[in-house]
Amino acid sequence: MTNALRLGIAGLGTVGTGVLDILKRHGDLLAARGGRAVAVTAVSARSKGKDRGHDLSNLAWYDDPVALAKSDKIDVFIELIGGDSGPARDSVEAAIASGKHVVTANKALLAHHGAALAKAAEAKGVMLNFEAAVAGGIPVIKTLREGLAGNDVRRIFGILNGTCNYILTKMADEGRSFADVLAEAQKLGYAEADPTFDVGGFDTAHKLAILTSLAFGTQVNVDKIAIEGIEAITLEDIRNAAELGYKIKLLGVAVQHEGGVEQRVHPTLVPKNSPVSETDGVFNAVVIRGDFVGDLMLEGRGAGSHPTASAVVGDIVDIARGNARPVFGVPAKSLKAYVQAPQKAHEGGFYVSLQLHDRPGAVAAIARILADEKISIESIVQRGTASAATARDTAPFILITHNTLEPSIRKAMGKIEKDGHVVGHPRVIRIERL
């Protein structure tokens, strides 16, 4: 193994063992493609005795990932621990300070500390690669950082969380409730016991923050993302959307405007003929709009042991080749300060679902409130009877608005709710005419 690239892996969970699988099967192929052999020489994990399907007896074992990161037995530190602080952050910082290249799949770490880590890595002359941090096996980082270097990217959006996409797909295809499908997703291992990070939109936000920095050359800023999850989406919403020619997806959207950057994560009605509408199940999709290439869509498995490990190994081969480049596409010191875009009307309008008391004057009262907030209605769908789960003197009432400022629509919904003409809370979902 003379001149072999020596790897230290911290974290031997599903992705870590997936990396071992690929290195074992494709060692010769990777050596040919990278120009030198790659070999794991040291590892760190919580339990030394756990059976991971690989013989680790000849590898140096470290209980402390920071000690592994500083070890002279490795050239590349592979961080697969997770989390935006604690051992993950400490070990990555230690590896960079020790002159080690770093490969990580940790979106939370990069979303919160990406700019600082990039500056440290570039100052030290080491690589910080993170293809696996966004969209699993889909090579979206390399596409933005290298493949589209000749384009001015103005917009990027996509389905970035397979758990949410699985839930929404199952609800639509099988007519099941959110709670029912979530329970199944947890049983299958697609959702955690506490699914808040996924279904609340926070996982998508971390990934979007990274893509925004790469696409627009700005500092990573996850704190400025408007986040809304899918917890309030009902089967009725999904059926209504289908009748209107839409599907509901959880999207992460970033747009570069003249006055700043717009970032948001939320459930979205997307037209059935749009690029992402057919991305179902646990799959992810990312659409990038460049001024010369137009719309480019990447779709594939956004999570899982081998797809994510594939992205990690791709980063390792780049290091073996000596393919160095700025962490976020431009030198970290050149990343622009993040500027929030001024408020503007949402171009796709909004879907509004109300459970309306079936009595004289109710529709007129709602129309008056909308007019007061200067909200224009594109279409109305009013059904004759309530669902079995609601009182008999109510009926579903659906509005589609024209382009409208979000604060205006939220203010109007607050007034409508207080006015006493609706039961429960209005549901508001953005529409994207992609």
Steps between C-alpha positions, in 0.01 A plus 500: 500500500789733427360845416149379578255767615437410864145546625366538852125452539317644801156344521424145388123517464310437179706744292834406654446130436377589151834671435680183614282296262593714199871513584506120538319432173659769284849544646680438172257714303538790743881473487488517121263798499676688780855428387592342834369236736260600778490309825330533837768498769309618808144529627299641788151406617294463817524122528814308412343157534202549268491275192502726193562231239866599454823387663633805685765315700791638296384862531601744768204561733429834667228549759537877456438635146711808578797274566435326169482837324847589633654158433811468286356172369256678264505753214123545472250531785149380410240641741177298508397575859238771440389806693601864477713500817672266745722220367415567135604864503795445735642219289462680168669810639779283644551322168530827309737645758712184470524537122261217417255507211138461613200325346167543679135414447395741776252758368427646844869569562540674165173694527609650832880517467575452130658840432735480799603144416558596136727789601697274731539227236607739226746675732651161588506384137281195555179391331158501667264289290131444578316352200311261729361783715227589249274263307685178578636341183400787269814695395346843549800653683741413219245619244471843660865540593653370178260400223310830500797729562425676169143589602344772711259298715196702603267236643524158659222291647425142576375212707779454752348270762400145415297446817260784420479398136420142598222614733340736248525238222334230710223736611427586135528148358327306776259753651648471850540759774825673593512326839445157347773535236742658749461196726580272206803712406630465856448124492693475169784717629430794267404724795653531847309433821493881535433604139495877565831571327370345177128578491553846652714604201825552693697231314397658170602844629852384587546360151350807335739729690796309357363506144428873528860576589630288213252639248528871583841536663359625830586409855298208635203631699248240617353743755341712226298217347122514543408143603167320498460124523235257378335417834183695422445351151179299488372234266232749397771747391667234289172403334409863436841562346460199272161623377654840425787343301770509769701281732622606843876480560727637771738729311811690589519811281781755462480793260759766426334840460662832419463612862597177677426132548164336572506163682196302609388148587130413491234266361423602145239433235695418184337443159474134404708567187783674688853353519473384862140381509587142402779470758327274748577276795837542670659656192642854490514746211684828453431751221766760423432793268810638329507783248669290228399144585137578581324260740703198606334232714685239705299215651594195702520337839544771759592276792593146591822316572642442153373810314643728770818293526539532123519879541756465781719276286476744210643767730780266603596437137511877440752530782704211358512684168602824668191669359508801733253787466340756730260340745196705392606560138674831570766568767338517843635851555313606184158371607258792497318603815151353504234762423134414545292585192237771541144379542323438169174343391509123471472440126311175523221612727358293785263212561266570794273235651222604739229305677222755457177532697220444250298813570409825322771766486796271568646515148439874475680558831804306381504684168492832686796408720703388199418822316605706801842332486516553120496126430364405160325164456580289196248223564261363761392142560206453737373152578142435593543282807742464784712193557378241746748622759353852511174653608216485251456878485848553351647450154851501351588829329819526293661814360784544254648850511694702248850628588482620859733608779521226763447738796180615331363149464596412858337817633183429304484144633530632853207733443291225340564268791399765753192596297324179601409376152743207498556191711857430607806659342530596132769303315723701269743340251715677245462422132812484281444527125837342425 
